[in-house]
């Protein structure tokens, strides 16, 4: 129980300090003594004495003239504060005087007298501003002096009101607080300053003109007193609606006019990157003004005004004038800035998207449409795709809209020239998958194939790609020119994933044939070992399933007796195992390794079958004419010319042509070159087999078109069989949905006519645009 008195004592002390005002010392002391006395009663609660506090029987009266004398003191103190001289009285004494007056119901009079004194002082301040001329000349110092004067007046007023409020704090916290209609002493001071100084038309106009002039000078690059601006604008904000109604509206109007004129002028004078850099600089400057001295509420309309006048009004002009150059020169920082600035303006991204799409289509079309660029078309497409991908990633922040529109634009321009891009992509893949390509590592090759697949996706005529890819793959596999089986199978799996199993089934069949051929050759070699006369030639045969491989025109040539004998041996062996099958020898794809002796020594030649037949003739003589070689070998005319050209006019000239020249003409003679020299022991001369002839290219294209006709016919019959009766437009629409390659309406009409002629369908007798299926 010993602690109880202390607790009570402490509590009474707390109660003694209500509302930040100190109770009379006698009351606090009485409460403390009473609590202490309660603690000395031997610890029994019953013996504690009760303290009863009664009101005065009569309220003490104030001395005569107390109110008047006290106000006189307070009036003198306020006057001293307003005149910036020392106060004669103690501040605590003055505070106590205000409290005493308030306690005796003089609060209303006191508030009214205080307001009157303050109002008279503020009214007197207006006179010092009359000496300045009403019209401020732009180059005069009057404006700055006036602003400094008004700022000093405002600072003094604020300091005075803080001092006055500290003296009249009891009045502010009791009487004013209880009367909601009355402004606090601080708010009263703001109201008086607003009503009598800032609301004065001349003062307000000169103040705002001066502030706007300073801001204009700063915008023109001059150094100005920012602390003065901050103080004055803070004053306007504190005076409630003065900032919004009188300053902000005019400030935004002037800003609008300034940037409208500046935008028009600089668009004519500057290049796009410099102009955008200037816009960015202006936006940063205005943002800094908001932070430094403008009210935060001005930020949104101010920045919107700058964006509208410097960007919004010139969106199309900026892009037309400079976007193509920025993209052509791959100016990443400038493109990043363009995207960031255009994203700030309503409709900016949309117009940037349109120009982005147009640029891709125009640039891509120049790559695809020009036949002179066919040699480098695919590499240029890959480079262009890398470039736009990098721009999207770095400059356009991987924006999905830009990615999707880029894909659409690529698809549009790449199909402006039907079939050719698909053919060239297939040939590009062939060059990369062929032995001896520059891509040293598997990782590099894989990366290139992935990029190729992205371009491949944009192509509509994928059947053209398939035809040329199949033709080139066949050559790589049969002539042994494939760089890597893993890379071949990787490409196959990519195509399968992209186009489905049906697209790659024949290509997969080609690989199966090669695997099966290896097994057959193992058995054939064992079979040959059991023969009485195995012969000197080591024969390897690839057995190809006709449906999987490209169609080859058979060419009958005159093989020597030993080759014919070996062919028959293999035929007997194979048909003995697989009865009912028919073998057709494809001489165009055959190749051999020949051993030859020259004065320099022995060499080995890797040659095609046609080259083999020509070179073997020179075992019988040293010189033959073109006609004699043609008669002896039976090789077709144009093929023989290509073959002789490779042997007599290429890098490795095993034969000498007489007369000399690049082309093989009738009557040319060919002599064996006994002086032939080469740094390598084994020399490849059969690259000629890998080169595509014009006839080959034409026949592959024609075969694709033929296949397309079959597909169109099959699709028409399939649709008509299901629908029985269908209008022309609906049939065409259904065909476009089903066919996977581009086709013209005229071509569809021809196929429909062909099927009507062949009685698969018929026209309606009354409506020629209606078709009926014929069962």
C-alpha positions in Angstrom: 0.0 0.0 0.0 3.0 2.3 0.4 2.9 3.2 -3.3 -0.7 4.2 -3.4 -0.2 7.8 -2.2 2.4 8.3 -4.9 0.0 7.1 -7.6 -2.7 9.5 -6.4 -0.3 12.3 -6.1 0.9 11.7 -9.7 -2.6 11.5 -11.0 -3.7 14.8 -9.4 -0.6 16.4 -11.0 -1.7 15.2 -14.4 -5.2 16.5 -13.9 -3.8 19.8 -13.0 -2.5 20.4 -16.6 -5.6 20.3 -18.8 -5.6 21.9 -22.3 -2.0 23.0 -21.9 -3.0 25.5 -19.3 -1.6 25.5 -15.7 -4.2 25.3 -12.8 -3.7 27.7 -9.9 -0.8 26.5 -7.7 -3.0 26.4 -4.5 -5.4 23.8 -6.1 -2.6 21.5 -7.1 -0.9 21.7 -3.8 -4.1 21.0 -1.9 -4.7 17.9 -4.0 -1.1 16.7 -3.3 -1.3 17.3 0.4 -4.6 15.5 0.6 -3.2 12.5 -1.2 -0.2 12.5 1.1 -2.4 12.8 4.2 -4.4 9.8 3.1 -1.2 7.8 3.1 -0.3 8.5 6.7 -3.4 6.9 8.3 -1.7 3.7 9.5 -2.6 2.0 6.2 -6.3 1.7 6.9 -8.6 2.9 4.1 -11.5 3.7 6.6 -9.4 6.2 8.5 -8.5 8.3 5.3 -9.9 11.9 5.4 -12.1 13.0 2.5 -11.2 16.3 0.7 -14.2 18.4 -0.4 -13.6 21.4 -2.7 -16.4 24.0 -2.7 -16.9 26.9 -5.0 -16.4 30.5 -3.9 -19.6 31.8 -2.3 -19.1 34.9 -4.4 -17.1 35.2 -7.7 -14.2 37.6 -7.2 -14.8 40.9 -9.1 -12.3 42.4 -11.5 -10.8 45.7 -10.4 -12.3 48.8 -12.0 -10.8 49.7 -15.4 -9.1 46.3 -15.5 -10.4 45.4 -18.9 -9.5 48.7 -20.4 -6.1 48.8 -18.9 -5.3 45.2 -19.9 -6.5 45.9 -23.5 -4.2 48.9 -23.5 -1.3 46.7 -22.6 -2.2 44.2 -25.2 -2.7 46.9 -27.8 0.7 48.3 -27.2 2.3 44.8 -27.4 0.5 44.2 -30.8 1.7 47.6 -32.0 5.3 46.9 -31.0 5.2 43.6 -32.9 3.8 45.3 -36.0 6.5 48.0 -35.7 9.2 45.4 -35.1 10.3 47.0 -31.8 10.7 45.4 -28.4 7.7 44.7 -26.2 7.7 46.4 -22.7 5.8 43.6 -21.0 6.6 40.0 -20.2 5.0 37.6 -22.7 3.8 35.3 -19.9 2.2 38.3 -18.3 0.4 39.2 -21.5 -0.7 35.6 -22.0 -2.1 35.5 -18.4 -3.9 38.8 -19.1 -5.7 37.3 -22.2 -6.6 34.3 -20.1 -8.1 36.5 -17.4 -10.1 38.5 -19.8 -11.5 35.4 -21.5 -12.4 34.0 -18.0 -14.6 37.1 -17.5 -16.6 36.8 -20.8 -14.7 39.5 -22.6 -13.6 37.1 -25.4 -16.0 38.5 -28.1 -14.9 42.1 -27.5 -11.2 41.1 -27.3 -11.4 39.2 -30.7 -13.2 42.2 -32.3 -10.6 44.7 -31.0 -7.7 42.5 -32.1 -9.1 42.1 -35.6 -9.6 45.8 -35.9 -6.0 46.6 -34.9 -4.7 44.0 -37.4 -6.9 45.3 -40.2 -5.8 48.9 -39.7 -2.2 47.8 -39.9 -2.7 45.7 -43.0 -4.6 48.6 -44.7 -1.8 50.9 -44.0 0.6 48.5 -45.8 -1.1 49.0 -49.2 0.3 52.6 -49.5 3.9 51.4 -49.9 2.9 49.7 -53.2 1.3 52.7 -54.8 4.7 54.3 -55.7 5.4 51.6 -58.3 4.2 52.2 -61.9 1.0 50.2 -62.8 2.5 49.0 -66.1 5.6 47.0 -65.7 8.2 47.3 -68.5 9.8 44.0 -69.4 13.3 45.3 -69.2 13.0 47.4 -66.0 14.0 46.5 -62.5 10.7 47.7 -61.2 9.2 44.3 -61.5 11.9 42.6 -59.4 11.9 45.4 -56.7 8.2 45.2 -56.5 8.2 41.4 -56.0 10.9 41.7 -53.3 8.8 44.4 -51.6 5.6 42.3 -51.6 7.5 39.3 -50.5 9.0 41.2 -47.5 5.6 42.5 -46.6 4.2 39.0 -46.7 7.1 37.6 -44.6 6.7 40.3 -42.0 3.0 39.8 -41.9 3.4 36.0 -41.3 6.0 36.6 -38.6 3.8 39.2 -36.8 0.8 37.0 -36.9 2.7 34.1 -35.3 3.8 36.4 -32.5 0.3 37.8 -32.0 -1.3 34.4 -32.0 1.2 33.1 -29.3 0.0 35.9 -27.0 -3.7 35.4 -27.8 -3.4 31.6 -27.9 -5.9 31.2 -25.0 -8.5 33.2 -27.0 -7.8 31.1 -30.1 -8.2 27.8 -28.2 -11.3 28.7 -26.3 -13.6 31.3 -27.8 -12.6 30.9 -31.5 -12.7 27.2 -31.3 -16.2 27.2 -29.8 -17.5 29.6 -32.6 -17.2 27.7 -35.9 -18.1 30.8 -37.9 -15.1 32.7 -36.7 -11.7 32.2 -38.5 -8.7 31.4 -36.3 -6.3 34.2 -35.5 -3.9 32.9 -38.2 -6.7 32.5 -40.8 -8.0 36.0 -39.9 -4.5 37.3 -40.7 -4.5 35.6 -44.1 -8.0 36.9 -44.8 -7.0 40.4 -44.0 -3.8 40.2 -46.2 -5.9 38.7 -49.0 -8.7 41.3 -48.8 -6.7 44.4 -48.4 -3.4 43.7 -50.2 -3.5 40.8 -52.7 -7.1 41.5 -53.8 -6.2 45.0 -54.7 -6.3 44.9 -58.5 -3.1 46.8 -59.1 -1.1 44.9 -56.5 -2.4 41.5 -57.7 -1.8 42.3 -61.4 1.7 43.6 -60.7 2.6 40.6 -58.5 1.4 38.0 -61.0 2.9 39.9 -64.0 6.2 40.0 -62.2 6.1 36.2 -61.3 5.2 35.3 -64.9 8.0 37.6 -66.2 10.6 35.8 -63.9 9.4 32.4 -65.1 9.6 33.5 -68.7 13.2 34.7 -68.2 14.1 31.4 -66.6 12.5 29.5 -69.5 14.7 31.6 -71.8 17.8 30.4 -70.0 18.4 33.3 -67.5 19.2 32.7 -63.9 16.4 34.0 -61.5 15.8 34.1 -57.8 14.0 30.8 -57.3 13.6 31.3 -53.5 11.7 34.5 -54.2 9.4 32.7 -56.6 8.9 29.9 -54.2 8.0 32.3 -51.4 5.6 34.4 -53.5 3.8 31.3 -55.0 3.6 29.8 -51.6 1.9 33.0 -50.5 -0.6 32.8 -53.3 -1.3 29.1 -52.4 -1.8 30.0 -48.7 -4.3 32.7 -49.7 -6.6 30.0 -50.9 -8.2 30.7 -54.3 -5.8 33.4 -55.4 -3.3 30.9 -56.8 -5.9 28.9 -58.7 -8.0 31.7 -60.0 -5.6 34.5 -60.6 -2.2 32.9 -61.2 -2.5 29.3 -62.5 -5.0 30.2 -65.2 -2.8 32.9 -66.7 0.4 30.8 -66.2 -1.1 27.9 -68.2 -2.4 30.2 -70.9 1.1 31.8 -71.4 2.8 28.4 -71.2 0.4 27.2 -73.9 1.2 30.1 -76.2 4.9 29.8 -75.6 5.2 26.1 -76.4 2.7 26.3 -79.3 5.0 28.9 -81.0 8.2 27.0 -80.0 6.9 23.7 -81.3 6.0 25.2 -84.7 9.4 27.0 -85.0 11.6 24.1 -83.9 9.8 21.5 -86.1 11.0 23.6 -89.0 14.5 24.3 -87.8 15.6 21.0 -86.1 16.1 17.4 -87.1 13.8 14.9 -85.2 16.4 13.6 -82.7 17.4 17.1 -81.7 13.7 18.2 -81.5 12.8 15.2 -79.3 15.8 15.9 -77.1 14.6 19.4 -76.7 11.0 18.2 -75.8 12.5 15.9 -73.1 14.6 18.8 -71.7 11.5 21.0 -71.6 9.5 18.3 -69.7 12.3 17.9 -67.2 12.5 21.7 -66.7 8.8 22.0 -66.1 8.8 19.0 -63.7 11.7 20.7 -61.8 9.6 24.0 -61.6 6.8 22.1 -59.9 9.2 20.6 -57.4 11.0 23.8 -56.7 8.4 26.6 -56.6 5.0 25.8 -58.2 2.1 24.2 -56.3 1.9 20.5 -56.8 -1.7 20.7 -58.2 -0.2 22.6 -61.2 1.9 19.6 -62.3 -0.8 17.7 -64.2 -2.2 20.6 -66.4 1.3 22.0 -66.9 2.9 18.8 -68.2 -0.2 18.0 -70.3 0.1 21.5 -71.9 3.8 20.9 -72.8 3.1 17.4 -74.1 0.1 18.7 -76.2 1.9 21.6 -77.8 5.4 20.1 -78.3 4.3 16.5 -79.1 0.5 16.0 -79.5 0.3 18.7 -82.3 3.2 17.2 -84.2 3.0 13.4 -83.9 2.6 12.6 -87.6 5.0 15.3 -88.7 7.7 14.0 -86.3 7.4 10.4 -87.6 7.1 11.4 -91.2 10.2 13.6 -90.9 12.5 11.3 -88.9 11.3 7.8 -88.0 12.6 6.1 -91.1 16.1 7.6 -90.7 16.2 6.6 -87.0 15.3 3.0 -87.9 17.6 2.8 -91.0 20.5 4.0 -88.9 19.5 1.9 -85.9 19.7 4.8 -83.5 18.7 3.0 -80.3 18.8 5.9 -77.8 16.8 8.2 -80.1 14.2 5.4 -80.8 13.9 4.7 -77.0 13.3 8.4 -76.4 10.7 8.5 -79.3 8.8 5.6 -77.7 8.9 7.1 -74.2 7.7 10.5 -75.3 5.0 9.1 -77.7 3.7 6.9 -74.9 3.0 10.0 -72.8 0.6 11.4 -75.3 -2.9 10.2 -76.0 -2.9 8.4 -79.4 0.9 8.6 -79.6 1.6 4.9 -79.3 -1.2 4.1 -81.9 0.3 6.5 -84.5 3.8 5.1 -83.8 2.5 1.6 -84.3 1.1 2.6 -87.8 4.4 4.1 -88.9 6.4 1.1 -87.4 4.3 -1.3 -89.5 4.6 0.8 -92.7 8.4 1.0 -92.3 8.7 -2.8 -91.8 6.4 -3.5 -94.9 8.3 -1.0 -97.1 11.8 -2.1 -96.1 10.9 -5.8 -96.3 9.3 -5.4 -99.7 12.5 -3.9 -101.1 14.3 -7.1 -99.9 11.7 -9.5 -101.2 10.5 -8.0 -104.5 13.8 -7.3 -106.2 15.1 -10.4 -108.1 18.6 -8.9 -108.1 18.7 -9.4 -104.3 17.6 -13.1 -104.5 21.1 -14.3 -103.7 21.2 -12.4 -100.3 17.4 -12.3 -99.7 17.3 -14.7 -96.8 20.4 -13.4 -95.0 19.0 -9.9 -95.3 15.6 -11.0 -93.9 17.3 -12.6 -91.0 19.4 -9.5 -90.3 16.3 -7.3 -90.6 14.4 -9.6 -88.2 17.3 -9.4 -85.7 17.3 -5.6 -86.0 13.6 -5.1 -85.3 13.7 -7.7 -82.5 16.5 -5.7 -80.8 14.5 -2.4 -81.3 11.4 -4.0 -79.7 13.3 -5.4 -76.8 15.5 -2.3 -76.0 13.5 0.6 -77.3 9.8 -0.4 -77.2 10.0 -2.3 -73.8 8.9 -5.6 -75.3 5.4 -4.1 -76.0 3.1 -6.9 -77.2 1.3 -4.6 -79.6 4.6 -3.8 -81.4 5.6 -7.5 -81.4 2.2 -8.6 -82.9 2.2 -5.9 -85.5 5.8 -6.7 -86.5 4.7 -10.3 -87.2 1.7 -9.2 -89.2 3.9 -6.8 -91.3 6.5 -9.5 -92.0 3.7 -11.9 -93.1 2.3 -9.2 -95.4 5.5 -8.2 -97.2 7.1 -11.7 -97.4 4.1 -13.0 -99.3 4.0 -10.1 -101.8 6.2 -12.3 -104.0 4.6 -15.7 -104.0 6.7 -18.9 -103.8 10.2 -17.3 -104.3 11.0 -16.6 -100.6 9.9 -20.1 -99.7 12.3 -21.6 -102.4 15.2 -19.4 -101.3 14.7 -20.2 -97.6 14.9 -23.9 -98.5 18.1 -23.3 -100.4 19.5 -21.2 -97.5 18.9 -24.1 -95.1 20.6 -26.4 -97.7 23.7 -24.2 -97.7 23.9 -24.3 -93.9 23.3 -28.0 -93.6 25.7 -28.9 -96.4 29.2 -30.2 -95.5 31.9 -27.4 -95.5 29.7 -24.6 -94.2 31.2 -21.7 -92.2 29.2 -22.3 -89.0 31.8 -24.1 -87.0 29.8 -25.2 -83.9 26.6 -27.1 -83.5 25.3 -24.3 -81.3 25.7 -21.7 -84.0 24.0 -23.9 -86.5 21.1 -24.6 -84.2 20.7 -20.9 -83.5 20.6 -20.2 -87.3 18.0 -22.9 -87.8 15.8 -21.4 -85.1 16.0 -18.0 -86.8 15.1 -19.6 -90.1 12.0 -21.2 -88.6 10.8 -17.8 -87.4 10.9 -16.5 -91.0 9.5 -19.8 -92.3 6.3 -19.2 -90.1 5.5 -16.1 -92.1 5.3 -17.9 -95.4 2.0 -19.0 -96.9 3.3 -21.4 -99.6 5.0 -23.9 -97.3 4.5 -26.6 -100.0 7.1 -24.8 -102.2 9.5 -24.9 -99.3 8.9 -28.6 -98.8 9.5 -29.4 -102.5 12.8 -27.6 -102.6 13.9 -28.7 -99.2 13.2 -32.3 -100.1 15.1 -32.0 -103.4 18.2 -30.5 -101.6 17.9 -33.0 -98.7 18.0 -35.9 -101.2 21.2 -34.6 -102.7 22.8 -34.1 -99.4 22.0 -37.6 -98.3 22.8 -39.4 -101.6 26.0 -37.5 -102.4 27.2 -37.7 -98.8 27.3 -33.9 -98.4 25.4 -33.5 -95.2 27.3 -31.6 -92.5 25.7 -33.4 -89.6 23.0 -36.0 -89.1 22.0 -34.4 -85.8 21.5 -31.0 -87.4 19.4 -32.7 -90.2 17.2 -34.4 -87.6 17.0 -31.2 -85.5 15.7 -29.3 -88.6 13.2 -32.1 -89.3 11.8 -32.0 -85.7 11.4 -28.2 -86.0 9.5 -28.6 -89.2 7.3 -31.4 -87.7 6.6 -29.2 -84.6 5.7 -26.3 -86.9 3.7 -28.0 -89.7 2.6 -31.4 -88.3 3.6 -35.0 -88.9 2.0 -35.0 -92.4 4.4 -32.3 -93.6 7.5 -34.3 -92.6 6.4 -37.9 -93.2 8.1 -38.2 -96.6 11.2 -36.5 -95.3 11.4 -38.9 -92.4 10.9 -41.7 -94.9 14.0 -40.6 -96.7 16.1 -41.0 -93.5 14.6 -44.5 -93.0 15.6 -45.5 -96.5 19.2 -44.4 -95.8 19.3 -46.5 -92.6 17.8 -49.5 -94.4 20.2 -49.1 -97.3 23.1 -49.4 -94.8 21.8 -52.7 -93.5 21.3 -54.0 -97.1 24.9 -53.1 -98.0 26.2 -55.0 -95.0 24.4 -58.1 -96.3 25.4 -57.4 -99.9 29.1 -57.2 -98.9 28.8 -60.6 -97.2 27.1 -61.9 -100.3 29.9 -60.6 -102.5 32.5 -62.4 -100.4 30.9 -65.7 -101.3 31.1 -64.9 -105.1 33.8 -66.6 -107.2 34.7 -63.2 -108.9 33.9 -60.3 -106.5 35.5 -57.8 -109.0 37.7 -54.7 -108.4 34.9 -52.1 -107.9 33.5 -51.5 -104.4 29.8 -50.9 -105.0 27.5 -49.0 -102.6 23.8 -48.8 -103.5 21.0 -46.6 -101.8 17.6 -48.2 -102.2 15.0 -45.4 -102.3 11.2 -45.7 -101.9 9.8 -43.9 -104.9 7.0 -42.1 -102.9 9.3 -40.5 -100.4 11.9 -39.0 -102.7 11.7 -36.3 -105.4 10.8 -37.5 -108.9 13.9 -38.0 -111.1 13.8 -38.4 -114.9 15.7 -41.6 -115.7 18.7 -41.1 -118.1 20.0 -44.1 -120.0 23.8 -43.9 -120.2 26.4 -46.4 -121.5 28.1 -47.9 -118.5 31.2 -50.0 -118.9 30.9 -53.8 -118.8 32.3 -54.1 -115.2 29.6 -51.7 -113.9 26.8 -53.4 -115.8 28.0 -56.8 -114.3 27.9 -55.4 -110.8 24.5 -53.9 -111.3 23.2 -57.3 -112.3 24.8 -59.0 -109.3 23.1 -56.5 -107.0 19.8 -56.9 -108.8 19.9 -60.7 -108.4 20.8 -60.3 -104.7 18.1 -57.7 -103.9 15.2 -59.2 -105.8 16.1 -62.6 -104.4 15.3 -61.1 -100.9 12.4 -58.9 -102.0 10.4 -60.5 -104.7 7.8 -58.4 -106.6 9.8 -55.2 -106.4 11.2 -53.3 -109.3 14.6 -51.5 -109.3 15.1 -48.4 -111.4 18.7 -47.1 -111.5 19.1 -43.3 -111.1 22.4 -42.5 -112.8 22.2 -38.7 -112.2 22.7 -39.3 -108.5 25.6 -41.8 -108.7 29.2 -40.8 -107.7 32.5 -42.6 -107.5 36.2 -42.3 -106.4 38.7 -42.7 -109.3 42.4 -43.4 -108.9 44.6 -41.6 -111.5 48.3 -41.5 -112.3 50.1 -38.3 -113.4 53.7 -37.3 -113.9 53.6 -35.7 -110.4 52.2 -39.0 -108.9 49.0 -40.6 -107.9 45.8 -38.8 -107.1 42.2 -39.7 -106.2 39.2 -37.9 -107.7 35.7 -37.7 -106.0 33.5 -37.4 -109.1 29.9 -37.9 -110.3 29.0 -41.0 -112.4 28.9 -38.9 -115.6 32.4 -37.5 -114.8 33.5 -41.1 -114.2 32.3 -42.2 -117.6 34.0 -39.4 -119.4 37.4 -39.8 -117.5 37.4 -43.6 -118.0 37.4 -43.0 -121.8 40.9 -41.5 -121.5 42.2 -45.0 -120.5 41.6 -45.8 -124.2 43.1 -42.6 -125.7 44.6 -39.2 -125.0 42.2 -37.0 -127.1 38.5 -37.1 -127.9 36.0 -34.7 -129.5 32.8 -33.6 -127.9 30.8 -35.7 -130.4 32.9 -38.8 -129.7 32.4 -38.5 -125.9 28.7 -38.0 -126.4 28.4 -41.0 -128.6 30.5 -43.2 -126.2 28.8 -42.2 -122.9 25.2 -41.6 -124.1 25.0 -38.6 -121.7 22.3 -36.1 -122.6 23.7 -33.0 -124.4 23.2 -30.2 -121.8 24.3 -32.6 -119.0 27.5 -33.6 -120.9 28.4 -29.9 -121.5 28.1 -29.2 -117.7 30.2 -32.3 -117.0 33.0 -31.4 -119.5 33.0 -27.9 -118.2 33.6 -29.0 -114.7 36.6 -31.2 -115.8 38.2 -28.8 -118.3 37.2 -25.3 -117.2 37.1 -25.5 -113.4 39.7 -25.2 -110.7 40.9 -28.8 -111.1 41.5 -29.2 -114.9 42.0 -32.9 -115.4 41.3 -32.3 -119.1 42.5 -29.6 -121.5 39.9 -28.1 -123.8 40.9 -27.0 -127.3 40.1 -24.3 -128.2 40.2 -22.6 -124.8 37.1 -21.0 -123.4 34.5 -21.1 -120.6 31.7 -22.7 -122.6 31.8 -26.2 -124.3 30.9 -25.9 -128.0 30.3 -28.6 -130.7 33.6 -29.7 -132.2 35.7 -28.9 -129.1 38.4 -31.4 -128.4 39.5 -32.7 -125.0 43.0 -33.9 -124.1 44.1 -35.7 -121.0 46.2 -33.3 -118.8 49.2 -35.5 -117.9 50.9 -32.5 -116.2 48.0 -32.0 -113.7 49.2 -30.7 -110.3 47.3 -30.2 -107.0 48.3 -29.8 -103.4 45.7 -32.4 -102.2 45.8 -36.1 -102.7 42.0 -36.5 -102.9 40.3 -33.9 -105.0 36.5 -33.3 -105.1 35.2 -32.4 -108.5 31.6 -33.6 -108.0 30.3 -30.3 -106.5 28.5 -30.0 -109.9 26.0 -32.6 -108.6 25.0 -30.3 -105.8 24.4 -27.3 -108.1 20.8 -26.8 -109.2 20.2 -26.6 -112.9 17.6 -24.2 -114.4 15.6 -27.3 -115.6 15.7 -28.7 -112.0 14.4 -25.5 -110.6 11.6 -25.2 -113.2 10.5 -28.9 -112.8 10.4 -28.6 -109.0 8.2 -25.4 -109.2 5.9 -27.1 -111.8 5.6 -30.1 -109.6 4.4 -27.9 -106.7 1.8 -26.3 -108.9 0.6 -29.7 -110.2 0.3 -30.9 -106.6 -1.7 -27.8 -105.7 -4.1 -28.5 -108.5 -4.7 -32.0 -107.1 -5.2 -30.6 -103.6 -7.7 -28.0 -104.9 -9.6 -30.7 -106.8 -9.7 -33.0 -103.7 -10.9 -30.2 -101.5 -13.7 -29.2 -103.9 -14.9 -32.8 -104.1 -14.6 -33.3 -100.4 -16.7 -30.1 -99.7 -19.3 -30.9 -102.4 -19.7 -34.5 -101.2 -20.5 -33.3 -97.7 -22.7 -30.3 -98.6 -24.3 -31.8 -101.8 -25.4 -28.4 -103.0 -23.5 -25.1 -102.5 -23.3 -21.6 -104.0 -20.1 -20.4 -105.7 -19.2 -17.8 -103.1 -19.7 -20.2 -100.2 -17.6 -22.9 -102.0 -14.8 -20.4 -102.6 -14.9 -19.2 -99.0 -14.8 -22.8 -97.7 -11.8 -23.6 -100.0 -9.8 -20.7 -98.6 -10.4 -22.0 -95.1 -9.1 -25.5 -96.1 -6.2 -24.8 -98.4 -2.9 -24.1 -96.8 -1.3 -22.2 -99.7 -2.2 -18.9 -101.4 -4.5 -19.3 -104.4 -6.2 -16.8 -106.8 -10.0 -16.9 -107.3 -9.4 -17.4 -111.0 -7.4 -20.6 -110.4 -10.2 -21.9 -108.2 -12.7 -21.2 -111.0 -10.6 -23.1 -113.5 -10.5 -26.2 -111.2 -14.3 -26.0 -110.7 -14.8 -25.9 -114.4 -12.5 -28.9 -114.8 -14.4 -30.9 -112.3 -17.7 -30.0 -114.0 -16.2 -31.2 -117.3 -15.2 -34.5 -115.6 -18.7 -35.0 -114.2 -17.7 -34.7 -110.5 -20.3 -31.9 -110.1 -22.8 -29.9 -112.1 -24.3 -26.4 -112.3 -27.9 -25.8 -111.3 -30.1 -25.4 -114.4 -31.8 -22.2 -113.0 -28.9 -20.7 -111.1 -25.4 -20.9 -112.7 -23.8 -19.9 -109.4 -25.2 -22.9 -107.6 -23.4 -26.3 -107.9 -24.6 -29.9 -107.2 -22.5 -32.9 -106.3 -22.7 -35.8 -108.8 -22.5 -39.1 -107.0 
